[in-house]
Amino acid sequence: MAFHISLPEHIKKGRVTDVYFERVIQALRSKDINPFVQMEIRATDLPHNWNWAVFAGLEEVLELVSGLPVSVRGIPEGSVFFAGEPVFSISGKYLDFAVYETSILGLLCQASGIATNSARCRIAAGERLLISFGARRMHPAIAPMIERNAFIGGFDGVAVVESAELIGEKPMGTMSHSLVLCAGSERVAFELFDKALEQDIPRIALVDTFEDEKFGAIHAAEVLKGKLDGVRLDTPGSRRGNFLKILEEVRWELDVRGYSKVEIIVSGGIDEFNILELNRYANGYGIGTHISNSPVVNFSMDIVEIDGSPVAKRGKKSGLKQVWKCDCGWRTETLEACEVVTCERCSSKMEPLLKKYYDQGRTLEKKESPQEIRSRVLEQIKSLEL
């Protein structure tokens, strides 16, 4: 094996499983025990004291269970949820899907963490540009997963070519320090980039390789003049000092020379709290490690019914559940059998959030594009705070 990854066909065959599931299957089969079970997924709490999270990874889970004699319910991908709420359920004969619990959780936990962290950055940035630079911080095999979930979480674009193909967008980026180093100077690098690249690619000059950022920005404007779209500051931490003041200087020097439309893009160790601080002068951000290193949402997957009877382990509530939402913002949880729920706050009819996506080999809902899921996220986080 050239790379240390599990192949898609191995995941589908259930080889990515904790060994105790294989042992459970062996033990139950020895006595011909194979009950019909309902299993729910929920997160008892959220990382870093998040008040909410974004559900992601459903598309890959549906691919995983495709062909299995099971039924799957879930909240729509890109939905905001809160700690304690069930977001997904799967039902069927236990031995038909027991081996997949590890993979199901892995697909949902990491994707939801990335989408949530990205949505938090979007709230902090407002309408400013957000580009995912996170692929280089994680295994390349999962770069498309990382950047897809950054995009649906609210980022405007992704840097990796294959990731961009997956989401149906053009890859976004600027120029590298290696270009400047190989060219020998910022000025030469700006000229090479401008002459060699297609005109529809934004001219965003990296201005901190050799020079002070302020003078690098001035020289970029002198070389590219009206073609300069922006300057990027990737200033290393050892040189940042008061980074906000550096941005202020760059903005001032560009403005007084008539380049007020040239934008300032910031990268390097950026998170949602840096964004809030730098928004005064920054027009956009390239965010890498903070997204690729997002904390996972700690979902658990538990049996809540066996052969139609409610049952659950200690600390869990038995019975299959439904989550209801009202337009006024009120949410509540009931047993799934409830067909109509009235809002306790405003007496309006509430909307059930979990719906059936897959049933005994049949896909029941149309596959949504990343753009449609992203739109759902952006609409829901309008009323949320960090």
N, C-alpha and C positions, 0 to 999 in steps of 0.2 A: 504494500500500500504506500503510495507516494506521499499522501498527506494524512495526518492523524484525524480523520473525520469519519463519521458514519455515513455510508451511502444512502440515498433515498430509499432504495429497495430494501436495505437492511432495517431502516426505521419502519417501513411498511410491514415487514415480516415480524416485528416485535422484538428485534434483537437489542434495541436500546431500552432495556428494562432492568429494574432492580432485581437481583437474583431471588429475593424472597417471593416475588410474584410467580416465578417459575416453580418454586417449591410449594406455594399455595395451590397452584393449579394441579401439581402432581398429587398433593394430599387429597384435594377434593375429588379428583377423578378416581382415586383409589376406592372411594366409597360411593361413586356415581352421584355426587352432590353438585348440582348446578342450578341454583335458584334464579328466578327472575328478579333483578335488583334495579333500584333507582339510585343513582349516585349524583351528588351535587358538588359543585366547586364554588368556594367562597374564600375571601381573605378576612380573617378575624380582625386584623389590624393592617395598617399601611406603613410603608417605610418612611423614615425621616419625619414622622408626624404629619404626613400629607393629610389634608382634609378630604381629598377625593382622588380618584384615579381614572384612567381611560382604559377600557377593555380592548385588547388587541390579540391577534393570533388565531382568531376563529377560522379564517380561511384555510390555514394550514392544518388545523385540527379536522376540518371537514374533509380535507384531502386524505388525512391519515385514516379516518374511519370509513372512507368510501369503499363500498363492497361488503362491509360488515352488516350482520343482521341486528342492528341496533337503532335506537331513536335518539336524536340529539336536539336539545333546546338551548337557547342562549339569548343574551341581550345582543342587539346589533353591534357589530364591530365598530369601534369609535364612540361607544356610549360611555358617558360618565357614570361611575358607580361609587358607592361608599362602603366603608368597612362593614363587614357582617352581611352584606347582601349577596345572595346567590346570583351568579352570573352565567352559569352553564350547568346543564345536567345531561346525563347519558343513561339510557335504560336498555336492558336486554338480558339475556342469559349471561351470568357473570363470567363464565369461562370463555365466552366469545370475545370479550374485550379486556379481561383482567390484565393481560400482558402489556397493554398500551397506557396504563395509568401514568407511568414515568414520563413517556413522551408527550402525552396530552398536557400534563402540568408544565413540562419544560417549554412547550410551544406557547402557552398562555402566560406563564410567569414573566419570561424575559421580554416578550413583545409588549406586554402591558406596562412594564416598567419603563421601557424606552419611549413608548407613546406618551406616557404620563409626564416624564421629564421634558419631553419636547413641547407638550402643551403648556407646561409651566413656563418654559422659555418664551413661548408665543405670547402668553399673558404679559410677561415682563416687557417684551419688545414692542408690543402694540403692532403697528403696521410696518415696522422696520424689517428689512431683509434678514432671513435666517437661512443659512446653508449648512448642511451636515458635512462635517469634516471627520467624522468619527471612525471611518472604516479602518484607518491605519492603526487604531488602538486595539483591534480585536482580530480574531482569526479571519482570514480572507474568505473562508467558505461561508461565513454568516454575514458578510458585508451587505448583501442585498436585503436580508431580513432586518438588519439594524437600520438601514437607510429608508426602507419602506415604512417602518414604524415611526421614524423621525418625521417623514413626510406626512403620514396620516395624522400625526400628533400636532401638525401645524407648521412645519418647516416649509420654506418656499422651494427648496431644491436640494439635490444631493450631488456629491462630487464624483462618485465612482460611476464609471461608464455602464457596467452591467446593472447596477442598482437603478440608474436612470432608465434603462431599457425596461426593467421590471415594472416600474410605475408609469411608464409611458410619458416621460418628460425628458428634456434635454439636460445633460449633466451641467453643473454650474461650478465655476472656480475662478481663480485669478491667475497668478504666475507664482513660480516657486523661487525660493532662495537659490536653488541650484542653477537656475537660469542666470541670475545676476552674477553668481560666483564664476560660472563658466564664461560669461560674457566679459567679465573683468570690471564692470562698473554698472551702476544703475542706469545711467544715460544710454549706454550701448544696449543694455537689456530691454529698455523701453522701446528703442528703435527696432530691434530685432522682432520683438513681440508684435509690434504694430505692422511691420512689413510682411511678416510670415503668416499671420493668422487672418481668417476670414473676417470681413467687416462686421458681421452680425454678432461677433464675440465681443462682449464689453471690454473696454480698455481700462482695467483696474490694476494700477501699478503698485507693486510691493516696494515700500520705501524705507525699509529699516535694515537692509543687509550690511551696508558699509557706512551709511550716513546717519546723521541726526534726522529724526522723522520729519521735522519741520522743513529742513533743507531738501530732503528727499522728495517731499511733496511739491516743493517749489520747482525742483528740477524736472519732475514728471510733467508738470503743467507746461514748462518751457519747451520740453521735447514734443509732447503730444498735443499741446494747445487745446483746440476745441474738441478734439477726439477723446480727451481724457474723461472717462466716466466716473472713476473713483480712485482712491488710494487705500491700500490696506496696510494696517499697522499690526505686526505680529511680534511686537517688542518683547524680548525675553524678560523674565521676571527680575533678573539681576540688574536690568537697565530701566525698569519702569518708573521707579520713584513715585511721583504723583502722576499717575497715568492720565487722570482726568485733565490735569494742566497741560500735558503733552497734546492731548486731543484738542484742547482749547487753542493752543498755539497753532496747530496745523490748520484748524478751521479759520482762524484769524488771517493767517498768511495767504491762504487760498482766496478768501473773500476780498481782501484788499487788492488783490491782483485781478479781480474780475472772474474768479472761478467759484462762485457761490453755488453753482449747480453740481460741482464735483463732490461726490459722496465720500464719506469716511467709513471704511469697513474695518472691524476689529476682530482679531482672532488670538488664540493662545490662552488656555486656562479660563475660558469664559463659562459662567453659569448664570442662572436667572438673577442672582443677587448682584453680580457684576453688571449685568445688563441694566438693572434699575439704576445703578450708579452712573453708567456711561451714556445713558440715553440722551443726555443733554446735548452731546456732540456727535455721537455715532449714528450712522444711517443704516447700519446692518452689522451682522455678526457671522463669523464662521465658527462653529462650535463642534469640537471633536470629542475629547475624552469624557466630558460631562455627559454626553449622550451615549457613547458606546459603553461607558462604565455605569450606566443607569442601574440603580438597585432593582432587583426583581420584586414583583408583587408576590407575596408569600401565600399563594393559593394552596388550599388543601382540597382533596377529593375524598368524599365520604359517602358511604352507604346510608340512605335515609329510609328506604323501604325494601323489604324482602317479600316476594310473592304477595304483594298487595297490602302487607301489614307494616305500619310505621315502626321503624327501629333504627337506632343510632347509638354510637358509642358515647361514653360520658363526655360532657362538654359540648355536644352537638344536639341540635333539635331535629327530631325525627319527622318524617313526612315530606313529600315533594312540595316545594314552595313556588310562589309567584311573587314578583316585585311589581308594585303598582306606583304610577306617577301621576300627579295632577298638574294641570297648567299653572296652578298657583305655587307650585314648588314642593308641595307635600308629597312624601313617599311613605309607603307602608308595605308590609310583607304578610302574606296569608298562605294557607295551603293552596296548592295548585287547583284544587277542585272548585274554588270560588270563581263564579262566572262574572259577577259584577261587584265592584267595590265603590262605595261612595266616600268622597274625601271628608275626613273629620274636620278639616279647617273651613272649606267653602261649600261643602255638600254637592260638588260636581262629580260627575262620573269619571273614574280614574282609568288610566291606560295601562294594560299589562305590558311589561317590558320583555319578559322572556317569551320567545316564540319558537316554534319547531322549524328546524332547518334541514333535518335529514330524518328519514324514516324507512327502515328496512330496505336499504338499497336505493331509495329515491331521494334526490335533492329537491327540496320544497321551495327554496327561495332563490331568486336570481342573484348571481354573483355580482357584487358591487365593485366598482373601480376604486383604486386608491384615492382618486379625486373626490368621489362621492363620500367615501368614509371621512376624508379630511374635512369636507364641508360640514359633516355632522359634528365633528369635534369642534370646529371653529364656532359653530352656532351655539353649542352647549357651554363653552367656556366663556362666552361673553359676560355671563352673570357671575362668574366664579373669581375668587381671589386666591393668591398663593398661600 
